[in-house]
Amino acid sequence: MPQSQRRIVASIAILTFLAIWIWGAATIGTMLATAPKWITLIYFIIAGIGWAVPLKPVLSWMNSVPED
């Protein structure tokens, strides 16, 4: 697959994943409204950083040199 097509496919995948991640994080975050503040803080730190781990393979695939 040419590099330009890889970037388009990866961009769509990333945007879709992030939309679902944000929706899920916000939904769970509202459920934690009555929880102690330190639990909410830990949750949002993990949710704020955690999105990068599943996207690492997609980003490396997108930037890899296509095989001829």
C-alpha positions in Angstrom: 0.0 0.0 0.0 1.5 3.4 -0.9 2.5 5.8 1.8 -0.3 8.3 1.0 -3.0 5.6 1.3 -1.5 4.3 4.6 -1.7 7.8 6.0 -5.4 8.2 5.0 -6.4 4.8 6.4 -4.4 5.4 9.6 -5.9 8.9 10.0 -9.4 7.6 9.8 -8.6 4.8 12.2 -7.0 7.2 14.7 -9.9 9.7 14.5 -12.5 6.9 15.0 -10.6 5.4 17.9 -10.2 8.8 19.6 -13.9 9.6 19.2 -14.8 6.4 20.9 -12.1 6.8 23.6 -13.2 10.3 24.4 -16.8 9.3 24.6 -16.0 6.4 26.9 -13.7 8.4 29.1 -16.3 11.1 29.5 -19.0 8.6 30.2 -17.0 6.9 32.9 -15.9 10.3 34.2 -19.5 11.3 34.8 -20.1 8.1 36.8 -17.2 9.1 39.0 -18.8 12.4 39.9 -19.6 11.2 43.4 -16.3 9.5 43.9 -13.5 11.0 46.0 -11.5 13.6 44.1 -8.2 11.6 44.2 -9.9 8.7 42.4 -11.3 11.0 39.8 -7.8 12.6 39.4 -6.1 9.2 38.9 -8.8 8.1 36.4 -8.4 11.2 34.2 -4.6 10.9 34.3 -4.8 7.3 33.1 -7.5 8.1 30.6 -5.6 11.2 29.3 -2.4 9.2 28.7 -3.8 5.8 28.0 -5.0 6.6 24.5 -1.5 6.7 23.1 -0.6 3.0 24.0 -3.2 1.4 21.6 -2.3 3.8 18.8 1.4 3.1 18.8 1.2 0.2 16.3 -1.0 2.2 14.0 1.4 5.2 14.0 4.4 2.9 13.4 2.6 1.2 10.5 1.6 4.5 9.0 5.2 5.8 9.1 6.9 2.6 7.9 8.4 2.3 4.5 6.1 0.3 2.2 7.5 -2.9 0.8 7.7 -3.0 -3.0 
